[in-house]
Amino acid sequence: MSEGALRTRDSMGRWLKGQTGNKDGRLPRQTETKYLEITMAECTEEKWAEVIKLAINDALSETESAHVRARAREWLAKYLIGEPSQLHQLLYKEERTFEIHVIFGDERKALPETIDVEPIIIHED
């Protein structure tokens, strides 16, 4: 290797962190493209509406397990309001600061009356 050349590999021939042999990245595999096209062709708006109805039913069901209900709610929330960071960016365009107070045991009784939200209590078993 010449003196002025950029080093991209270590002494064992492995790529250095942050270096790649394919600067354009991996091209989409034909299989992925084909499966996506098939999925989009088969999932009509009517079928998608049925999927959403099933997810809503699972989220609200009293007979499904807690895990199934939670996963359905999580899936719906991601489609409806996005990830929590996305929601925060949407609702709060300006920078805000906040404080986190960790309270142990009986310290809750000493909380100031000015707190306008119910604290989250985590019990250690």
C-alpha positions as CSV (number, residue, x, y, z in Angstrom):
1,M,0.0,0.0,0.0
2,S,1.4,3.4,-0.9
3,E,2.1,6.0,1.8
4,G,-0.8,8.3,0.8
5,A,-3.4,5.6,0.2
6,L,-6.4,5.4,2.6
7,R,-6.2,2.2,4.7
8,T,-9.4,0.2,4.5
9,R,-8.3,-3.2,5.9
10,D,-6.4,-4.3,9.0
11,S,-3.3,-6.5,9.1
12,M,-5.5,-9.6,8.8
13,G,-7.2,-8.4,5.7
14,R,-10.5,-7.6,7.4
15,W,-12.4,-4.4,6.7
16,L,-11.8,-1.6,9.2
17,K,-14.7,-0.3,11.1
18,G,-16.7,2.1,8.9
19,Q,-15.1,0.8,5.6
20,T,-16.8,-1.3,3.0
21,G,-15.9,-2.9,-0.3
22,N,-19.2,-1.9,-1.9
23,K,-19.7,1.9,-1.6
24,D,-23.2,1.7,-3.2
25,G,-24.4,-0.8,-0.6
26,R,-26.1,-4.1,-1.3
27,L,-28.5,-4.0,-4.2
28,P,-32.1,-5.3,-3.4
29,R,-32.2,-9.0,-4.0
30,Q,-34.5,-10.1,-6.8
31,T,-36.3,-12.4,-4.3
32,E,-37.2,-9.5,-2.0
33,T,-38.5,-7.4,-4.9
34,K,-40.5,-10.3,-6.2
35,Y,-42.1,-11.1,-2.9
36,L,-42.9,-7.5,-2.2
37,E,-44.6,-7.2,-5.6
38,I,-46.6,-10.4,-4.9
39,T,-47.6,-9.2,-1.5
40,M,-48.8,-5.8,-2.8
41,A,-50.7,-7.5,-5.6
42,E,-52.6,-9.9,-3.3
43,C,-53.3,-7.5,-0.5
44,T,-56.2,-5.4,-1.8
45,E,-57.6,-2.5,0.2
46,E,-60.5,-4.7,1.2
47,K,-58.2,-7.4,2.5
48,W,-56.1,-4.8,4.3
49,A,-59.3,-3.4,6.0
50,E,-60.0,-7.0,7.2
51,V,-56.5,-7.2,8.6
52,I,-57.0,-4.0,10.5
53,K,-60.4,-5.2,11.8
54,L,-58.8,-8.4,13.1
55,A,-56.1,-6.4,14.8
56,I,-58.6,-4.1,16.5
57,N,-60.7,-7.2,17.6
58,D,-57.5,-8.8,19.0
59,A,-56.5,-5.6,20.8
60,L,-59.9,-5.2,22.5
61,S,-60.7,-8.9,23.0
62,E,-61.5,-10.2,26.5
63,T,-60.7,-13.8,25.4
64,E,-57.3,-13.4,23.8
65,S,-54.2,-13.6,26.0
66,A,-52.6,-10.5,27.4
67,H,-49.7,-11.0,25.0
68,V,-51.9,-11.2,21.9
69,R,-53.8,-8.0,23.0
70,A,-50.6,-6.1,23.7
71,R,-49.0,-7.1,20.4
72,A,-52.2,-6.0,18.5
73,R,-52.2,-2.7,20.3
74,E,-48.5,-2.2,19.6
75,W,-48.9,-3.0,15.9
76,L,-51.9,-0.7,15.5
77,A,-50.2,2.2,17.4
78,K,-47.2,2.0,15.1
79,Y,-49.4,2.4,12.1
80,L,-51.7,5.0,13.6
81,I,-49.3,7.3,15.5
82,G,-45.8,6.0,14.7
83,E,-42.9,5.3,17.0
84,P,-42.9,7.3,20.3
85,S,-40.0,9.5,19.0
86,Q,-42.0,10.4,15.9
87,L,-45.0,11.3,18.0
88,H,-42.9,13.5,20.3
89,Q,-41.5,15.3,17.2
90,L,-45.0,15.9,15.9
91,L,-46.5,17.2,19.2
92,Y,-43.6,19.1,20.5
93,K,-41.8,21.1,17.9
94,E,-39.9,23.2,20.4
95,E,-37.4,21.9,22.8
96,R,-38.6,21.1,26.3
97,T,-36.9,20.0,29.5
98,F,-38.3,17.8,32.1
99,E,-37.2,16.2,35.4
100,I,-37.3,12.6,36.4
101,H,-37.5,11.8,40.1
102,V,-36.8,8.4,41.5
103,I,-38.7,7.8,44.7
104,F,-38.1,4.9,47.0
105,G,-40.5,3.4,49.6
106,D,-42.2,5.9,51.9
107,E,-40.6,8.9,50.1
108,R,-43.8,9.1,48.1
109,K,-45.5,10.6,51.1
110,A,-43.0,13.5,51.0
111,L,-43.9,14.5,47.4
112,P,-44.8,18.1,47.0
113,E,-48.5,18.9,46.4
114,T,-47.6,20.8,43.2
115,I,-47.0,17.7,41.1
116,D,-49.9,17.5,38.7
117,V,-49.4,14.0,37.3
118,E,-49.8,10.7,39.1
119,P,-46.3,9.2,39.7
120,I,-45.5,5.8,38.3
121,I,-44.8,3.4,41.2
122,I,-42.6,0.5,40.4
123,H,-42.6,-2.2,43.1
124,E,-39.6,-4.4,43.6
125,D,-40.5,-7.9,44.5
